[in-house]
């Protein structure tokens, strides 16, 4: 589970219910941290692992292959 700045590309952590994506300020960051600490940790841990799976190299490689094939042989 994470607290990420809106200056990063991690907005999906909120959709995945494994973190907060907040403006880069002390008050927003500390509020998000307090909120995260109140959540059930095992659920957050499971959600974070599930969210991270979409960044597995096998999945990224397949996405790259599909994109490359589309560029070479458009449908």
N, C-alpha and C positions, 0 to 999 in steps of 0.2 A: 504494500500500500504506500502511496506517495502523495505528497503535496507538491504540485508542479506550477511553475510560473506560467502566466499566459504568454510569456516571451518564448515558450517552448512549443513544440508540436504535439504535446500530450493531452489535448482536450478530451480524447477518448477515455481517459481514466475515469471520468465522471460517468460516461455511458456504461462502462464496464463495472461500475460501482466498486472501484478499487483505489480511489483517490480523489483529490480535489485539484481543480485547475483554476488558479486565482491570480489576480493582479499582484505584481511584485511590490508589495508593501508590507511593512512589519505587521500592521493590524490585520490585513487579509490573511497573511501567512499564519500568524499565531491563531487566529480564529479557526482557520481550516485545520490546523494541527489539533486543536482542542476538540473540534468536531470529529476528526478521525479517531482520536483516542477514546471517544465515547462509543464508537461502533464495535460490534462483535468481531474480535480479531480473527477467529478461524474463518468466518465468512469472507472477511477482507482478504485474507491470505489465499483462499481458494479463488476468489474473483481475480486477484492479481495474477495468479498463475495462469488462469484461463485467458486473461487479456494478453499476457506476454506470449502466448502460443502463436498469435498472429504474426509475430516477429521471428518465428523459427526460420532458419536459413532454407529449409526445404520449401516452405511456403513462399518465401521471397524469391527463390530461384524459379519456381513455377510461374509466379507472376511476371518475372522478367522474361522468361521464355515465351509466355503467352503474348506479352507486349511486343517483343521482338518479332514473333511470327506475324502478328497483326500489321506491323510496320512493313515487313517484307512482302507479305501476301494479304493485302487488305481484303476484307470480306465484302 
